[in-house]
Amino acid sequence: MKLKEGFVLRTISGQTVVLPTGGDLDLSMMIKLNDTGRFIWERLEKGAELDELVEDMLKEYDVSKEKATEYVEEFVQKVKENGFLA
């Protein structure tokens, strides 16, 4: 999977956000991420696939494979629905 170009991950006042870049900024495309969301987003930036995301979650967090899979699938679905995946 690959994220679309035109978005940048930033920490602003302690909050992690994804902002659109470019001349015609649409701030309605700004999203706030928790730590786990940031973790997944950073891996999506590198083109990670679902199975890789789940394995990375299992290495980083104390969570069952079922919960990791559920969270990753839910996050990726939201990213798709909001037009962030290429």
C-alpha positions as a Markdown table, in Angstrom:
| # | Residue | x | y | z |
|---|---|---|---|---|
| 1 | Met | 0.0 | 0.0 | 0.0 |
| 2 | Lys | 1.1 | 3.5 | -0.7 |
| 3 | Leu | -0.1 | 6.8 | 0.6 |
| 4 | Lys | -0.8 | 9.6 | -1.9 |
| 5 | Glu | 1.7 | 12.4 | -2.2 |
| 6 | Gly | 0.7 | 15.8 | -0.9 |
| 7 | Phe | 0.4 | 15.1 | 2.8 |
| 8 | Val | 2.9 | 15.6 | 5.6 |
| 9 | Leu | 3.0 | 14.2 | 9.1 |
| 10 | Arg | 3.7 | 16.9 | 11.8 |
| 11 | Thr | 3.6 | 17.3 | 15.5 |
| 12 | Ile | 1.9 | 20.6 | 16.5 |
| 13 | Ser | 1.5 | 21.6 | 20.2 |
| 14 | Gly | 2.0 | 18.0 | 21.2 |
| 15 | Gln | -0.6 | 16.6 | 18.7 |
| 16 | Thr | 0.3 | 14.5 | 15.7 |
| 17 | Val | -1.5 | 15.7 | 12.6 |
| 18 | Val | -1.5 | 15.0 | 8.9 |
| 19 | Leu | -1.7 | 18.1 | 6.8 |
| 20 | Pro | -2.2 | 18.6 | 3.1 |
| 21 | Thr | 0.6 | 20.3 | 1.2 |
| 22 | Gly | 0.6 | 22.4 | -2.0 |
| 23 | Gly | -0.8 | 25.7 | -3.1 |
| 24 | Asp | -4.5 | 24.9 | -2.8 |
| 25 | Leu | -4.7 | 23.8 | 0.9 |
| 26 | Asp | -7.9 | 22.1 | 2.0 |
| 27 | Leu | -7.6 | 22.0 | 5.8 |
| 28 | Ser | -10.7 | 19.8 | 6.0 |
| 29 | Met | -8.2 | 17.1 | 4.9 |
| 30 | Met | -6.3 | 17.6 | 8.2 |
| 31 | Ile | -6.5 | 14.6 | 10.5 |
| 32 | Lys | -5.3 | 14.1 | 14.1 |
| 33 | Leu | -3.6 | 10.8 | 14.9 |
| 34 | Asn | -3.0 | 9.0 | 18.2 |
| 35 | Asp | 0.4 | 7.3 | 18.8 |
| 36 | Thr | -0.8 | 4.1 | 17.1 |
| 37 | Gly | -2.2 | 5.9 | 14.2 |
| 38 | Arg | 1.2 | 7.7 | 13.7 |
| 39 | Phe | 3.0 | 4.4 | 14.0 |
| 40 | Ile | 0.8 | 2.9 | 11.2 |
| 41 | Trp | 1.0 | 6.1 | 9.1 |
| 42 | Glu | 4.8 | 6.1 | 9.2 |
| 43 | Arg | 4.9 | 2.6 | 7.9 |
| 44 | Leu | 2.3 | 3.3 | 5.2 |
| 45 | Glu | 4.6 | 6.1 | 4.0 |
| 46 | Lys | 7.2 | 3.3 | 3.3 |
| 47 | Gly | 4.7 | 1.2 | 1.4 |
| 48 | Ala | 4.0 | -1.4 | 4.1 |
| 49 | Glu | 1.3 | -4.0 | 3.4 |
| 50 | Leu | -1.4 | -5.2 | 5.8 |
| 51 | Asp | 0.5 | -8.2 | 7.0 |
| 52 | Glu | 3.6 | -6.1 | 7.6 |
| 53 | Leu | 1.6 | -3.5 | 9.6 |
| 54 | Val | 0.2 | -6.2 | 11.8 |
| 55 | Glu | 3.6 | -7.8 | 12.4 |
| 56 | Asp | 5.1 | -4.4 | 13.2 |
| 57 | Met | 2.2 | -3.7 | 15.7 |
| 58 | Leu | 2.9 | -7.0 | 17.4 |
| 59 | Lys | 6.6 | -6.1 | 17.8 |
| 60 | Glu | 5.9 | -2.6 | 19.1 |
| 61 | Tyr | 2.8 | -3.1 | 21.3 |
| 62 | Asp | 1.6 | -5.6 | 23.8 |
| 63 | Val | -1.5 | -6.6 | 21.9 |
| 64 | Ser | -3.0 | -9.8 | 20.5 |
| 65 | Lys | -2.7 | -10.6 | 16.8 |
| 66 | Glu | -6.5 | -10.4 | 16.6 |
| 67 | Lys | -6.6 | -6.9 | 18.1 |
| 68 | Ala | -3.6 | -5.7 | 16.0 |
| 69 | Thr | -5.3 | -7.0 | 12.9 |
| 70 | Glu | -8.6 | -5.3 | 13.8 |
| 71 | Tyr | -6.9 | -2.0 | 14.5 |
| 72 | Val | -4.8 | -2.0 | 11.4 |
| 73 | Glu | -7.7 | -3.0 | 9.1 |
| 74 | Glu | -9.9 | -0.3 | 10.7 |
| 75 | Phe | -7.2 | 2.4 | 10.3 |
| 76 | Val | -6.4 | 1.4 | 6.7 |
| 77 | Gln | -10.2 | 1.4 | 5.8 |
| 78 | Lys | -10.5 | 5.0 | 7.2 |
| 79 | Val | -7.4 | 6.1 | 5.3 |
| 80 | Lys | -8.9 | 4.7 | 2.1 |
| 81 | Glu | -12.3 | 6.2 | 2.7 |
| 82 | Asn | -10.8 | 9.6 | 3.2 |
| 83 | Gly | -8.7 | 9.4 | 0.0 |
| 84 | Phe | -5.2 | 9.1 | 1.5 |
| 85 | Leu | -4.2 | 5.9 | -0.3 |
| 86 | Ala | -2.9 | 6.0 | -3.8 |
